Amino acid sequence: MIKEIKQNQWKNQPVKISVEQAEKIALAKVNGNIIKLDEDDHHSVYEVEVRSAKGQEVDLEISSTTGAVLDVDWDD
């Protein structure tokens, strides 16, 4: 129930960060190239995949309301 409430909080948040801004935020965190950028269906976040300069894939979640980097996951 608590998880559902937290997910619903994000649905009504206004989008303040553009796709271009999300890309810049991701590339400031991980030096590389954008592979893919999606909006998450459950939260007001951008899901960004970046290929680092060393060839690693990195998944980032960026808040579309604040621009905060919520999660960074380096693929092995």
MOPAC internal coordinates of N, CA, C and O (Angstrom, degrees):
PM7 1SCF
backbone

  N    0.0000 0     0.00 0     0.00 0    0    0    0
  C    1.4517 1     0.00 0     0.00 0    1    0    0
  C    1.5335 1   110.63 1     0.00 0    2    1    0
  O    1.2310 1   120.37 1   134.12 1    3    2    1
  N    1.3408 1   116.90 1   -45.88 1    3    2    1
  C    1.4699 1   120.27 1  -179.13 1    5    3    2
  C    1.5252 1   110.12 1   -63.19 1    6    5    3
  O    1.2310 1   120.15 1   137.92 1    7    6    5
  N    1.3388 1   117.32 1   -42.08 1    7    6    5
  C    1.4652 1   120.57 1   178.95 1    9    7    6
  C    1.5290 1   110.26 1   -60.56 1   10    9    7
  O    1.2310 1   120.18 1   138.59 1   11   10    9
  N    1.3382 1   117.26 1   -41.41 1   11   10    9
  C    1.4601 1   121.44 1   179.11 1   13   11   10
  C    1.5227 1   111.35 1   -63.32 1   14   13   11
  O    1.2310 1   120.02 1   139.72 1   15   14   13
  N    1.3113 1   117.56 1   -40.28 1   15   14   13
  C    1.4671 1   121.75 1   178.30 1   17   15   14
  C    1.5248 1   109.90 1   -63.64 1   18   17   15
  O    1.2310 1   120.22 1   135.65 1   19   18   17
  N    1.3274 1   117.19 1   -44.35 1   19   18   17
  C    1.4611 1   120.55 1   179.46 1   21   19   18
  C    1.5184 1   110.95 1   -62.56 1   22   21   19
  O    1.2310 1   119.99 1   139.96 1   23   22   21
  N    1.3468 1   117.62 1   -40.04 1   23   22   21
  C    1.4593 1   120.54 1   178.92 1   25   23   22
  C    1.5219 1   110.52 1   -64.94 1   26   25   23
  O    1.2310 1   119.72 1   139.26 1   27   26   25
  N    1.3211 1   118.15 1   -40.74 1   27   26   25
  C    1.4574 1   121.57 1  -179.32 1   29   27   26
  C    1.5291 1   112.20 1   -67.79 1   30   29   27
  O    1.2310 1   119.63 1   151.93 1   31   30   29
  N    1.3220 1   118.31 1   -28.07 1   31   30   29
  C    1.4634 1   121.32 1   176.82 1   33   31   30
  C    1.5215 1   110.45 1   -59.01 1   34   33   31
  O    1.2310 1   120.02 1   141.52 1   35   34   33
  N    1.3217 1   117.56 1   -38.48 1   35   34   33
  C    1.4613 1   122.10 1  -176.83 1   37   35   34
  C    1.5186 1   112.30 1   -72.67 1   38   37   35
  O    1.2310 1   119.91 1   150.98 1   39   38   37
  N    1.3360 1   117.77 1   -29.02 1   39   38   37
  C    1.4580 1   120.56 1  -174.86 1   41   39   38
  C    1.5219 1   112.97 1   -62.95 1   42   41   39
  O    1.2310 1   119.81 1   148.20 1   43   42   41
  N    1.3216 1   117.97 1   -31.80 1   43   42   41
  C    1.4556 1   121.19 1  -176.12 1   45   43   42
  C    1.5209 1   113.97 1   -97.53 1   46   45   43
  O    1.2310 1   120.10 1  -173.16 1   47   46   45
  N    1.3209 1   117.42 1     6.84 1   47   46   45
  C    1.4585 1   120.73 1  -179.55 1   49   47   46
  C    1.5282 1   109.86 1   -80.02 1   50   49   47
  O    1.2310 1   120.10 1   -45.44 1   51   50   49
  N    1.3194 1   117.42 1   134.56 1   51   50   49
  C    1.4704 1   119.14 1   178.81 1   53   51   50
  C    1.5304 1   111.53 1   -70.74 1   54   53   51
  O    1.2310 1   120.82 1   -37.77 1   55   54   53
  N    1.3074 1   116.04 1   142.23 1   55   54   53
  C    1.4593 1   121.30 1   177.32 1   57   55   54
  C    1.5240 1   107.62 1   -78.84 1   58   57   55
  O    1.2310 1   120.73 1   -58.12 1   59   58   57
  N    1.3189 1   116.20 1   121.88 1   59   58   57
  C    1.4609 1   121.97 1  -179.03 1   61   59   58
  C    1.5256 1   111.95 1  -115.99 1   62   61   59
  O    1.2310 1   120.52 1   163.30 1   63   62   61
  N    1.3325 1   116.61 1   -16.70 1   63   62   61
  C    1.4531 1   122.18 1  -177.36 1   65   63   62
  C    1.5296 1   107.84 1  -106.45 1   66   65   63
  O    1.2310 1   120.11 1   -53.81 1   67   66   65
  N    1.3136 1   117.39 1   126.19 1   67   66   65
  C    1.4708 1   120.96 1  -179.58 1   69   67   66
  C    1.5288 1   110.18 1   -78.49 1   70   69   67
  O    1.2310 1   121.24 1   -12.19 1   71   70   69
  N    1.3154 1   115.24 1   167.81 1   71   70   69
  C    1.4605 1   121.13 1   176.06 1   73   71   70
  C    1.5234 1   109.69 1   -59.21 1   74   73   71
  O    1.2310 1   120.34 1   136.96 1   75   74   73
  N    1.3210 1   116.95 1   -43.04 1   75   74   73
  C    1.4647 1   120.91 1  -179.80 1   77   75   74
  C    1.5297 1   111.44 1   -62.66 1   78   77   75
  O    1.2310 1   120.58 1   139.97 1   79   78   77
  N    1.3340 1   116.50 1   -40.03 1   79   78   77
  C    1.4656 1   119.86 1   178.03 1   81   79   78
  C    1.5258 1   110.47 1   -66.52 1   82   81   79
  O    1.2310 1   120.08 1   140.50 1   83   82   81
  N    1.3300 1   117.46 1   -39.50 1   83   82   81
  C    1.4705 1   120.80 1   178.09 1   85   83   82
  C    1.5203 1   110.67 1   -61.93 1   86   85   83
  O    1.2310 1   120.46 1   139.36 1   87   86   85
  N    1.3278 1   116.73 1   -40.64 1   87   86   85
  C    1.4640 1   120.16 1   177.09 1   89   87   86
  C    1.5260 1   111.03 1   -61.92 1   90   89   87
  O    1.2310 1   119.99 1   136.07 1   91   90   89
  N    1.3231 1   117.63 1   -43.93 1   91   90   89
  C    1.4705 1   121.32 1   179.53 1   93   91   90
  C    1.5273 1   110.92 1   -63.29 1   94   93   91
  O    1.2310 1   120.49 1   139.07 1   95   94   93
  N    1.3227 1   116.67 1   -40.93 1   95   94   93
  C    1.4690 1   120.94 1   179.04 1   97   95   94
  C    1.5236 1   109.82 1   -62.97 1   98   97   95
  O    1.2310 1   120.36 1   134.97 1   99   98   97
  N    1.3470 1   116.92 1   -45.03 1   99   98   97
  C    1.4659 1   121.09 1   179.90 1  101   99   98
  C    1.5221 1   111.20 1   -61.99 1  102  101   99
  O    1.2310 1   120.53 1   135.53 1  103  102  101
  N    1.3379 1   116.59 1   -44.47 1  103  102  101
  C    1.4617 1   120.06 1  -178.07 1  105  103  102
  C    1.5270 1   112.54 1   -71.92 1  106  105  103
  O    1.2310 1   120.04 1   157.43 1  107  106  105
  N    1.3269 1   117.54 1   -22.57 1  107  106  105
  C    1.4654 1   120.32 1   174.07 1  109  107  106
  C    1.5308 1   110.03 1   -72.74 1  110  109  107
  O    1.2310 1   120.76 1   151.26 1  111  110  109
  N    1.3294 1   116.15 1   -28.74 1  111  110  109
  C    1.4659 1   121.51 1  -179.96 1  113  111  110
  C    1.5292 1   111.16 1   -83.35 1  114  113  111
  O    1.2310 1   120.61 1   139.90 1  115  114  113
  N    1.3480 1   116.43 1   -40.10 1  115  114  113
  C    1.4675 1   122.14 1  -178.21 1  117  115  114
  C    1.5172 1   108.01 1  -131.24 1  118  117  115
  O    1.2310 1   120.34 1   -61.39 1  119  118  117
  N    1.3108 1   116.96 1   118.61 1  119  118  117
  C    1.4561 1   121.77 1   178.57 1  121  119  118
  C    1.5175 1   109.02 1   -73.59 1  122  121  119
  O    1.2310 1   120.41 1   -61.56 1  123  122  121
  N    1.3279 1   116.82 1   118.44 1  123  122  121
  C    1.4589 1   120.09 1  -179.73 1  125  123  122
  C    1.5103 1   110.65 1   171.18 1  126  125  123
  O    1.2310 1   120.68 1    29.44 1  127  126  125
  N    1.3433 1   116.30 1  -150.56 1  127  126  125
  C    1.4624 1   122.99 1  -177.98 1  129  127  126
  C    1.5201 1   109.98 1  -123.69 1  130  129  127
  O    1.2310 1   120.64 1   -38.72 1  131  130  129
  N    1.3354 1   116.37 1   141.28 1  131  130  129
  C    1.4541 1   121.62 1   176.69 1  133  131  130
  C    1.5280 1   108.30 1   -69.35 1  134  133  131
  O    1.2310 1   120.64 1   -51.61 1  135  134  133
  N    1.3244 1   116.38 1   128.39 1  135  134  133
  C    1.4601 1   122.21 1   175.64 1  137  135  134
  C    1.5280 1   108.89 1   -96.73 1  138  137  135
  O    1.2310 1   120.90 1   135.68 1  139  138  137
  N    1.3214 1   115.88 1   -44.32 1  139  138  137
  C    1.4612 1   120.17 1  -173.24 1  141  139  138
  C    1.5183 1   108.71 1  -156.83 1  142  141  139
  O    1.2310 1   120.71 1   -36.12 1  143  142  141
  N    1.3303 1   116.25 1   143.88 1  143  142  141
  C    1.4579 1   121.23 1   176.47 1  145  143  142
  C    1.5262 1   107.55 1  -136.68 1  146  145  143
  O    1.2310 1   120.44 1   -57.57 1  147  146  145
  N    1.3369 1   116.77 1   122.43 1  147  146  145
  C    1.4627 1   122.59 1  -179.89 1  149  147  146
  C    1.5146 1   109.43 1  -128.63 1  150  149  147
  O    1.2310 1   121.10 1   -22.38 1  151  150  149
  N    1.3238 1   115.50 1   157.62 1  151  150  149
  C    1.4523 1   121.14 1   169.88 1  153  151  150
  C    1.5181 1   107.02 1   -97.90 1  154  153  151
  O    1.2310 1   120.15 1   -49.17 1  155  154  153
  N    1.3171 1   117.32 1   130.83 1  155  154  153
  C    1.4564 1   122.31 1   179.74 1  157  155  154
  C    1.5206 1   109.39 1   -71.58 1  158  157  155
  O    1.2310 1   120.26 1   -41.98 1  159  158  157
  N    1.3234 1   117.11 1   138.02 1  159  158  157
  C    1.4630 1   121.72 1  -179.21 1  161  159  158
  C    1.5283 1   112.91 1   -71.83 1  162  161  159
  O    1.2310 1   120.02 1   153.68 1  163  162  161
  N    1.3110 1   117.56 1   -26.32 1  163  162  161
  C    1.4616 1   120.76 1  -172.84 1  165  163  162
  C    1.5250 1   113.45 1   -96.55 1  166  165  163
  O    1.2310 1   120.35 1   158.60 1  167  166  165
  N    1.2910 1   116.93 1   -21.40 1  167  166  165
  C    1.4591 1   120.90 1  -175.62 1  169  167  166
  C    1.5186 1   109.25 1  -134.56 1  170  169  167
  O    1.2310 1   120.91 1   -17.03 1  171  170  169
  N    1.2836 1   115.86 1   162.97 1  171  170  169
  C    1.4566 1   120.00 1   175.72 1  173  171  170
  C    1.5286 1   108.03 1   -89.27 1  174  173  171
  O    1.2310 1   121.65 1  -107.80 1  175  174  173
  N    1.3414 1   114.45 1    72.20 1  175  174  173
  C    1.4617 1   120.56 1  -179.62 1  177  175  174
  C    1.5195 1   109.69 1  -136.79 1  178  177  175
  O    1.2310 1   121.66 1   -21.51 1  179  178  177
  N    1.3085 1   114.42 1   158.49 1  179  178  177
  C    1.4571 1   121.17 1   169.94 1  181  179  178
  C    1.5218 1   106.77 1  -100.90 1  182  181  179
  O    1.2310 1   120.64 1   -44.59 1  183  182  181
  N    1.3194 1   116.39 1   135.41 1  183  182  181
  C    1.4585 1   121.74 1   172.77 1  185  183  182
  C    1.5216 1   106.55 1  -103.71 1  186  185  183
  O    1.2310 1   120.71 1   -61.68 1  187  186  185
  N    1.3162 1   116.25 1   118.32 1  187  186  185
  C    1.4625 1   121.31 1  -174.47 1  189  187  186
  C    1.5223 1   109.07 1  -119.47 1  190  189  187
  O    1.2310 1   120.80 1   -48.71 1  191  190  189
  N    1.3247 1   116.07 1   131.29 1  191  190  189
  C    1.4628 1   121.33 1   172.86 1  193  191  190
  C    1.5204 1   107.85 1  -107.20 1  194  193  191
  O    1.2310 1   120.96 1   -50.04 1  195  194  193
  N    1.3234 1   115.77 1   129.96 1  195  194  193
  C    1.4622 1   121.94 1  -179.15 1  197  195  194
  C    1.5258 1   108.42 1  -125.55 1  198  197  195
  O    1.2310 1   120.27 1   -39.41 1  199  198  197
  N    1.3107 1   117.10 1   140.59 1  199  198  197
  C    1.4612 1   120.96 1   170.24 1  201  199  198
  C    1.5186 1   106.50 1  -100.43 1  202  201  199
  O    1.2310 1   120.84 1   -61.71 1  203  202  201
  N    1.3250 1   115.99 1   118.29 1  203  202  201
  C    1.4638 1   120.83 1  -176.44 1  205  203  202
  C    1.5217 1   110.50 1   -69.57 1  206  205  203
  O    1.2310 1   121.34 1   -12.52 1  207  206  205
  N    1.3132 1   115.04 1   167.48 1  207  206  205
  C    1.4665 1   121.14 1   179.14 1  209  207  206
  C    1.5399 1   110.65 1   -60.65 1  210  209  207
  O    1.2310 1   120.66 1   155.62 1  211  210  209
  N    1.3394 1   116.35 1   -24.38 1  211  210  209
  C    1.4690 1   121.01 1   179.36 1  213  211  210
  C    1.5276 1   112.37 1   -92.46 1  214  213  211
  O    1.2310 1   119.98 1  -174.83 1  215  214  213
  N    1.3480 1   117.65 1     5.17 1  215  214  213
  C    1.4529 1   121.31 1   175.78 1  217  215  214
  C    1.5201 1   115.78 1    91.59 1  218  217  215
  O    1.2310 1   119.49 1  -179.91 1  219  218  217
  N    1.3271 1   118.58 1     0.09 1  219  218  217
  C    1.4527 1   121.24 1   178.64 1  221  219  218
  C    1.5185 1   110.21 1   -80.92 1  222  221  219
  O    1.2310 1   120.73 1   -34.47 1  223  222  221
  N    1.3497 1   116.20 1   145.53 1  223  222  221
  C    1.4554 1   120.05 1   173.81 1  225  223  222
  C    1.5230 1   108.96 1   -92.35 1  226  225  223
  O    1.2310 1   121.45 1   -43.90 1  227  226  225
  N    1.3222 1   114.82 1   136.10 1  227  226  225
  C    1.4551 1   121.92 1  -178.31 1  229  227  226
  C    1.5273 1   107.88 1  -127.77 1  230  229  227
  O    1.2310 1   120.57 1   -49.95 1  231  230  229
  N    1.3417 1   116.52 1   130.05 1  231  230  229
  C    1.4599 1   122.10 1   176.93 1  233  231  230
  C    1.5254 1   107.89 1  -103.98 1  234  233  231
  O    1.2310 1   120.63 1   -52.18 1  235  234  233
  N    1.3214 1   116.40 1   127.82 1  235  234  233
  C    1.4584 1   121.46 1   178.49 1  237  235  234
  C    1.5194 1   109.52 1  -123.10 1  238  237  235
  O    1.2310 1   120.36 1   -35.19 1  239  238  237
  N    1.3311 1   116.91 1   144.81 1  239  238  237
  C    1.4579 1   122.50 1   170.44 1  241  239  238
  C    1.5185 1   106.84 1  -113.26 1  242  241  239
  O    1.2310 1   120.82 1   -52.25 1  243  242  241
  N    1.3386 1   116.03 1   127.75 1  243  242  241
  C    1.4570 1   121.96 1  -177.31 1  245  243  242
  C    1.5192 1   108.58 1  -125.01 1  246  245  243
  O    1.2310 1   120.74 1   -51.61 1  247  246  245
  N    1.3285 1   116.19 1   128.39 1  247  246  245
  C    1.4585 1   121.07 1   178.89 1  249  247  246
  C    1.5174 1   110.03 1   -63.92 1  250  249  247
  O    1.2310 1   120.60 1   -49.99 1  251  250  249
  N    1.3339 1   116.47 1   130.01 1  251  250  249
  C    1.4667 1   119.39 1   178.36 1  253  251  250
  C    1.5243 1   111.65 1   -82.95 1  254  253  251
  O    1.2310 1   120.42 1   176.08 1  255  254  253
  N    1.3356 1   116.80 1    -3.92 1  255  254  253
  C    1.4611 1   119.40 1   177.62 1  257  255  254
  C    1.5243 1   112.42 1  -101.17 1  258  257  255
  O    1.2310 1   120.49 1   148.46 1  259  258  257
  N    1.3473 1   116.66 1   -31.54 1  259  258  257
  C    1.4607 1   118.90 1  -176.48 1  261  259  258
  C    1.5265 1   113.62 1  -118.73 1  262  261  259
  O    1.2310 1   120.25 1   159.79 1  263  262  261
  N    1.3391 1   117.14 1   -20.21 1  263  262  261
  C    1.4625 1   120.40 1  -175.48 1  265  263  262
  C    1.5154 1   113.02 1    83.29 1  266  265  263
  O    1.2310 1   120.21 1  -177.03 1  267  266  265
  N    1.3332 1   117.20 1     2.97 1  267  266  265
  C    1.4666 1   120.99 1   179.79 1  269  267  266
  C    1.5238 1   110.35 1   -69.66 1  270  269  267
  O    1.2310 1   120.61 1   -38.63 1  271  270  269
  N    1.3274 1   116.44 1   141.37 1  271  270  269
  C    1.4548 1   121.31 1   173.90 1  273  271  270
  C    1.5248 1   106.39 1   -81.55 1  274  273  271
  O    1.2310 1   120.66 1   -66.69 1  275  274  273
  N    1.3301 1   116.35 1   113.31 1  275  274  273
  C    1.4564 1   121.83 1  -174.54 1  277  275  274
  C    1.5180 1   112.65 1   -89.14 1  278  277  275
  O    1.2310 1   120.39 1   150.94 1  279  278  277
  N    1.3311 1   116.86 1   -29.06 1  279  278  277
  C    1.4597 1   119.71 1  -177.92 1  281  279  278
  C    1.5212 1   109.14 1  -157.90 1  282  281  279
  O    1.2310 1   120.87 1   -37.85 1  283  282  281
  N    1.3331 1   115.94 1   142.15 1  283  282  281
  C    1.4574 1   122.48 1   175.30 1  285  283  282
  C    1.5244 1   106.56 1  -131.61 1  286  285  283
  O    1.2310 1   120.11 1   -55.79 1  287  286  285
  N    1.3306 1   117.39 1   124.21 1  287  286  285
  C    1.4656 1   122.22 1  -177.71 1  289  287  286
  C    1.5236 1   109.07 1  -128.11 1  290  289  287
  O    1.2310 1   120.91 1   -68.45 1  291  290  289
  N    1.3284 1   115.87 1   111.55 1  291  290  289
  C    1.4604 1   121.92 1   179.17 1  293  291  290
  C    1.5200 1   108.39 1   -87.34 1  294  293  291
  O    1.2310 1   119.98 1   -57.09 1  295  294  293
  N    1.3386 1   117.63 1   122.91 1  295  294  293
  C    1.4619 1   121.56 1   177.10 1  297  295  294
  C    1.5107 1   109.44 1   -75.66 1  298  297  295
  O    1.2310 1   121.04 1   -33.97 1  299  298  297
  N    1.3274 1   115.62 1   146.03 1  299  298  297
  C    1.4629 1   120.52 1   179.74 1  301  299  298
  C    1.4996 1   111.77 1   -81.69 1  302  301  299
  O    1.2310 1   120.10 1   180.00 1  303  302  301

